[in-house]
Amino acid sequence: MKETFDSGDRAAVLARALPYIQKFQGKTVVVKYGGNAMINEDLKTAVMEDLVMMSCVGMRVVLVHGGGPEIDAMLKRVGKESRFVKGLRYTDEETMEIVQMVLCGKVNKDITGRIARAGGRALGLCGIDGALLKARKIRGEEDLGLVGEIEEVDVSPLNTILDSGAVPVVSSVAIGFGEDSGLILNVNADIAAARIAAAMKAEELLLMTDVRGLLRNLQDPDSLVGTATRAELEEMKKNGVVSKGMIPKTDCCRLALDGGVKKARILDGRLPHALLIELFTGEGIGTTIVP
């Protein structure tokens, strides 16, 4: 009897997911992968399984990743101190070599390998490949070194990979152009994901973080903002509800929405299978921002 009940229960779950699967079939979704989900082994496995599932049901999934902890660890191994200016990593030539080696090499290929082990197909690339991401050096009062701001996205390499049925896995390194032609630049992974989502006119952008989402009260984990409009987000920023580390996340959501993305979601990557729960159920575990 128990086996029959379990089978029926699983069938009911799949049936409830059907409308969501139909909704996203053939649609492009960009996922920014980061935070604890890139560190914890069980969470890594769950994310890769989610991505394979999403791809198998017909979603066109683009994964964009950073790799701050891995970069910090490698810099420490070579005896180089990490330095940040206004939340951005100061990147001299030696640091840029390590960023490129870690992000485009170790981290990127580890992710593509994990997707393969989960039964999917993935192709790893960085913003340099095919001039996918073109950027200019950020120039301001404080020198950031080889840190860039993305100005152009060429989505043709991504569409080629997606058309083949594979998942593009993109590391956040860009190629310089204009007066910065030939430079390799470090770019923010959240912004890279938002810019890629906008350029592809994606259905959704999903930012995986280490918090439940946008909270009205940081001291109350149950004060989650389920859905907010672009205008409501601006009001919450003025009132201080959006503060500290959530400011750059919501800025990326606004950037994506302004570029034509239909929804941007901030969700807790510490929850196993957060992507499937957020997309294929009605639970809404994170914060959804709409135009």
C-alpha positions in Angstrom: 0.0 0.0 0.0 2.8 2.4 0.9 4.4 2.0 -2.6 1.1 2.8 -4.3 0.7 5.9 -2.1 4.2 7.1 -2.9 3.7 6.6 -6.6 0.4 8.5 -6.5 1.9 11.2 -4.5 4.8 11.6 -7.0 2.3 11.6 -9.9 0.3 14.4 -8.2 3.4 16.5 -7.8 4.3 16.1 -11.5 0.7 16.9 -12.5 0.7 20.1 -10.5 4.0 21.1 -12.1 2.6 20.6 -15.7 1.2 24.2 -16.1 4.5 25.7 -15.1 6.4 23.4 -17.4 4.1 24.3 -20.3 4.5 28.0 -19.4 8.3 27.9 -19.7 8.7 25.5 -22.6 10.9 27.1 -25.2 11.5 30.2 -23.0 14.9 31.6 -22.1 15.8 31.8 -18.4 19.1 33.2 -17.1 20.3 31.9 -13.8 23.1 33.7 -11.8 24.8 31.0 -9.7 26.7 32.0 -6.6 26.8 32.2 -2.9 26.5 29.1 -0.6 25.1 27.0 -3.5 28.6 27.1 -5.0 30.3 26.0 -1.8 28.2 23.3 -0.3 28.5 19.9 -2.1 24.9 18.8 -1.6 23.7 22.2 -2.9 26.0 22.0 -5.9 24.5 18.7 -6.8 20.9 19.9 -6.3 21.5 23.0 -8.5 23.0 20.9 -11.4 20.0 18.5 -11.2 17.6 21.5 -11.3 19.4 22.9 -14.4 19.2 19.5 -16.2 15.6 19.2 -15.3 14.8 22.7 -16.6 16.7 21.9 -19.9 15.0 18.5 -20.3 11.5 20.1 -20.1 12.3 22.5 -22.9 13.6 25.6 -21.1 16.5 27.5 -22.7 18.8 27.9 -19.6 21.8 30.1 -19.5 24.0 29.9 -16.3 26.2 32.8 -15.3 28.6 32.3 -12.5 31.2 34.1 -10.4 33.6 32.5 -8.0 34.7 35.0 -5.3 35.6 32.4 -2.6 37.7 30.3 -5.1 39.5 33.5 -6.3 40.2 34.5 -2.7 41.6 31.0 -1.9 44.0 31.1 -4.9 45.2 34.6 -4.1 45.9 33.4 -0.5 47.8 30.4 -1.9 50.1 32.7 -3.9 50.5 35.1 -1.0 48.5 38.0 -2.5 46.0 39.9 -0.4 42.5 40.5 -1.7 41.5 44.2 -1.9 38.1 45.6 -2.4 37.0 49.2 -3.4 33.4 50.0 -2.8 32.5 46.3 -3.0 34.4 45.6 -6.2 37.6 43.6 -6.3 40.6 45.7 -7.1 42.2 43.8 -10.1 45.8 44.4 -11.1 47.4 42.4 -13.8 48.5 39.6 -11.5 45.1 39.4 -9.9 43.5 39.4 -13.4 45.6 36.4 -14.4 44.3 34.5 -11.3 40.7 35.6 -11.9 40.9 34.4 -15.5 42.5 31.1 -14.5 40.1 30.4 -11.7 36.8 31.5 -13.3 37.4 30.5 -16.9 39.3 27.4 -16.0 38.7 25.6 -12.7 35.2 26.9 -11.7 33.7 27.0 -15.2 34.9 23.5 -16.1 33.9 22.1 -12.7 30.3 23.3 -13.3 30.1 21.9 -16.8 31.5 18.6 -15.5 28.8 18.5 -12.8 26.1 19.1 -15.3 27.4 16.2 -17.4 27.4 13.9 -14.3 23.8 14.9 -13.6 22.9 13.7 -17.1 22.9 17.0 -19.0 24.9 18.7 -21.6 26.8 22.0 -21.0 29.4 24.1 -22.8 31.6 26.4 -20.8 32.7 29.8 -22.1 33.6 33.2 -20.8 32.8 36.7 -21.9 36.0 36.7 -24.0 34.9 33.8 -26.2 33.3 35.1 -29.4 33.5 38.6 -27.8 30.4 37.6 -25.9 30.9 40.4 -23.3 32.5 43.7 -24.4 33.4 46.1 -21.6 35.3 49.3 -20.9 37.4 50.0 -17.8 35.6 51.7 -15.0 37.2 55.0 -14.5 36.4 57.1 -11.5 37.9 58.8 -8.5 39.3 55.5 -7.2 41.3 53.2 -9.4 39.8 49.7 -9.7 42.5 48.4 -12.0 41.2 45.9 -14.6 37.6 46.1 -13.7 35.1 46.6 -16.5 31.6 47.8 -17.1 29.7 45.8 -19.7 28.6 47.8 -22.7 27.8 45.2 -25.3 26.5 41.6 -25.3 26.6 39.4 -28.4 24.1 36.6 -27.8 24.9 34.6 -30.9 27.3 32.2 -29.2 24.7 31.6 -26.5 21.9 30.9 -29.0 24.1 28.5 -30.9 24.7 26.5 -27.8 21.1 26.6 -26.8 19.9 25.5 -30.2 22.1 22.5 -29.8 20.2 21.5 -26.7 23.1 22.3 -24.3 23.4 24.8 -21.3 25.8 27.7 -21.8 27.9 28.2 -18.6 29.3 31.7 -18.7 32.1 33.0 -16.4 32.2 36.8 -15.8 35.3 37.9 -17.6 35.0 40.4 -20.5 37.0 41.6 -23.5 37.9 45.3 -23.6 37.0 47.4 -26.6 37.5 51.0 -27.8 40.3 52.6 -25.9 40.6 49.4 -23.8 40.8 47.1 -26.8 42.8 44.0 -26.1 42.4 44.1 -22.3 40.9 41.3 -20.3 38.5 42.8 -17.7 36.9 41.5 -14.5 33.2 42.2 -14.5 30.5 41.7 -11.8 28.7 38.4 -12.3 25.3 39.7 -11.2 25.5 42.5 -13.7 26.7 40.1 -16.4 23.7 37.9 -15.8 21.3 40.9 -15.9 22.9 42.3 -19.1 22.8 38.8 -20.8 19.1 38.4 -19.7 18.2 41.8 -21.2 20.1 41.1 -24.5 18.4 37.8 -24.9 15.0 39.2 -23.9 14.7 36.4 -21.4 11.5 35.4 -19.8 13.2 35.6 -16.4 16.4 36.3 -14.5 17.0 34.3 -11.3 19.6 35.5 -8.8 20.7 32.8 -6.3 21.7 34.4 -3.0 22.3 33.5 0.6 19.2 35.2 1.9 15.5 34.3 1.6 14.9 37.3 -0.7 14.0 40.9 0.0 12.9 41.4 3.6 10.9 44.3 4.9 12.6 43.8 8.3 16.1 42.3 8.3 15.6 41.0 11.8 12.4 39.1 10.8 13.0 36.3 8.3 9.2 36.0 7.9 8.9 39.5 6.5 9.7 38.3 3.0 8.4 40.5 0.1 6.8 38.0 -2.2 6.2 40.3 -5.2 7.1 43.9 -5.9 6.8 46.2 -8.9 9.6 48.3 -10.2 8.0 51.4 -8.7 7.5 49.7 -5.3 11.2 48.7 -5.4 12.2 52.3 -5.8 10.0 53.3 -2.9 11.5 50.6 -0.7 15.0 51.8 -1.6 14.1 55.3 -0.5 12.6 54.1 2.8 15.7 52.0 3.6 14.0 48.6 3.2 16.4 47.9 0.4 19.8 48.4 1.9 23.4 47.1 2.1 24.0 43.9 0.1 20.5 43.9 -1.4 21.0 47.2 -3.2 23.3 45.7 -6.0 20.9 42.7 -6.3 17.9 44.9 -6.8 19.9 47.2 -9.2 20.6 44.1 -11.3 16.8 43.2 -11.3 16.0 46.8 -12.5 18.6 46.6 -15.2 17.1 43.3 -16.5 13.5 44.6 -16.4 14.5 47.8 -18.1 16.0 45.7 -20.9 12.8 43.8 -21.5 13.1 40.8 -19.1 9.6 39.9 -17.9 10.4 39.0 -14.3 13.5 39.0 -12.0 13.6 36.8 -9.0 15.9 36.8 -5.9 15.8 33.4 -4.2 17.6 31.6 -1.5 20.3 29.3 -2.9 20.7 27.7 0.5 17.5 25.7 -0.1 18.0 22.5 -2.0 16.3 22.5 -5.4 15.4 26.2 -5.0 15.1 26.7 -8.7 12.6 23.9 -9.3 10.5 25.0 -6.2 10.5 28.6 -7.4 9.6 27.9 -11.0 7.5 24.8 -11.0 5.3 25.3 -7.9 3.1 28.1 -6.6 5.0 28.5 -3.4 7.1 31.5 -4.4 10.0 31.0 -2.0 11.8 34.2 -3.0 11.1 37.8 -4.1 9.7 38.3 -7.6 10.1 41.8 -9.2 8.0 42.7 -12.1 7.8 45.8 -14.3 
